[in-house]
Amino acid sequence: MISKALVAASTKPMILSILVRGEDYGYQIIQRVKDISGGALEWSDNMLYPVLHRLAKDGFVVSRWRISDGGRLRKYYRLTDKGRAELETERSQWLDVHKALARLWEPVAARD
């Protein structure tokens, strides 16, 4: 099980990464996270929507109500240009963390 702190830290870059592929709505974002993580990450509505609202307040995403193909009214979210720039910042930071951890987790003999 992934710690709550790590899940919380990863929500912003994950949402931005999902939305860079196109407009999406809350439930579908939750499902994509579950699929991408192989079920290791299971988000709830109560966790997702406050993050989406904060991303909207910060100007990284915008939303609009739209009728889905199935005829349901859904709120769709899409990345703004500012959100795309933020995604690049997040990506760079996470890759730096990943590289540092990968080096720390190498066998000691491999670093000599």
C-alpha positions as CSV (number, residue, x, y, z in Angstrom):
1,M,0.0,0.0,0.0
2,I,1.3,3.4,-0.9
3,S,1.5,6.0,1.9
4,K,-1.0,8.8,2.1
5,A,1.8,11.3,2.0
6,L,3.2,9.9,-1.3
7,V,-0.3,9.7,-2.8
8,A,-1.0,13.3,-1.9
9,A,2.4,14.5,-3.3
10,S,1.8,12.8,-6.6
11,T,-1.8,13.9,-7.3
12,K,-0.9,17.2,-9.0
13,P,1.6,15.8,-11.5
14,M,-0.6,12.8,-12.2
15,I,-3.7,14.9,-12.9
16,L,-1.7,17.3,-15.1
17,S,-0.2,14.4,-17.0
18,I,-3.6,12.8,-17.6
19,L,-5.1,16.1,-18.8
20,V,-2.3,16.9,-21.1
21,R,-3.7,14.1,-23.3
22,G,-7.1,15.8,-23.5
23,E,-10.2,16.9,-21.7
24,D,-11.6,14.5,-19.0
25,Y,-14.1,14.3,-16.2
26,G,-13.5,13.3,-12.5
27,Y,-14.6,9.7,-12.5
28,Q,-12.6,9.0,-15.7
29,I,-9.5,10.6,-14.1
30,I,-10.0,8.3,-11.1
31,Q,-10.2,5.2,-13.3
32,R,-7.2,6.2,-15.4
33,V,-5.1,6.6,-12.2
34,K,-6.2,3.1,-11.1
35,D,-5.4,1.6,-14.5
36,I,-2.1,3.3,-14.9
37,S,-1.0,2.3,-11.4
38,G,-2.1,-1.3,-11.8
39,G,-4.6,-0.8,-9.0
40,A,-1.9,0.5,-6.5
41,L,-3.5,3.9,-6.4
42,E,-7.2,4.1,-5.8
43,W,-8.4,7.7,-5.5
44,S,-11.8,8.8,-4.2
45,D,-14.0,11.7,-5.2
46,N,-13.2,13.3,-1.8
47,M,-9.5,13.3,-2.7
48,L,-9.7,14.3,-6.4
49,Y,-12.1,17.2,-6.4
50,P,-10.3,19.5,-3.9
51,V,-7.1,19.0,-6.0
52,L,-9.0,19.8,-9.2
53,H,-10.5,22.9,-7.6
54,R,-7.1,24.1,-6.4
55,L,-5.6,23.5,-9.9
56,A,-8.5,25.6,-11.4
57,K,-7.9,28.3,-8.8
58,D,-4.2,28.4,-9.7
59,G,-5.1,28.7,-13.4
60,F,-3.7,25.3,-14.4
61,V,-7.0,23.8,-15.5
62,V,-10.4,25.1,-16.6
63,S,-13.7,23.3,-16.5
64,R,-16.9,23.2,-18.4
65,W,-20.2,21.3,-18.2
66,R,-20.9,19.1,-21.1
67,I,-23.3,16.3,-22.0
68,S,-21.3,13.1,-22.5
69,D,-21.8,10.7,-25.3
70,G,-24.1,8.7,-23.0
71,G,-26.3,11.8,-22.4
72,R,-25.1,12.6,-18.9
73,L,-24.2,16.1,-17.8
74,R,-20.5,16.0,-16.6
75,K,-17.9,18.6,-15.7
76,Y,-14.9,18.2,-17.9
77,Y,-11.5,19.5,-17.1
78,R,-8.8,20.6,-19.5
79,L,-5.2,21.9,-19.1
80,T,-4.4,25.5,-19.8
81,D,-1.1,26.8,-21.2
82,K,-0.1,27.7,-17.7
83,G,-1.0,24.1,-16.7
84,R,1.2,22.7,-19.5
85,A,4.1,24.8,-18.2
86,E,3.4,23.6,-14.6
87,L,3.5,20.0,-15.9
88,E,7.0,20.5,-17.3
89,T,8.1,22.0,-14.0
90,E,6.6,19.0,-12.1
91,R,8.0,16.5,-14.5
92,S,11.5,17.9,-14.1
93,Q,11.3,17.9,-10.3
94,W,9.9,14.4,-10.1
95,L,12.6,13.1,-12.5
96,D,15.3,14.7,-10.3
97,V,13.8,12.9,-7.2
98,H,13.6,9.7,-9.2
99,K,17.3,9.9,-10.3
100,A,18.4,10.6,-6.7
101,L,16.4,7.7,-5.3
102,A,17.7,5.4,-8.1
103,R,21.3,6.3,-7.2
104,L,20.6,5.7,-3.5
105,W,19.1,2.3,-4.2
106,E,21.8,1.0,-6.4
107,P,23.9,-1.7,-4.8
108,V,26.9,-0.2,-3.1
109,A,29.3,-2.2,-5.2
110,A,27.8,-0.7,-8.4
111,R,28.6,2.9,-7.3
112,D,32.3,2.3,-6.8
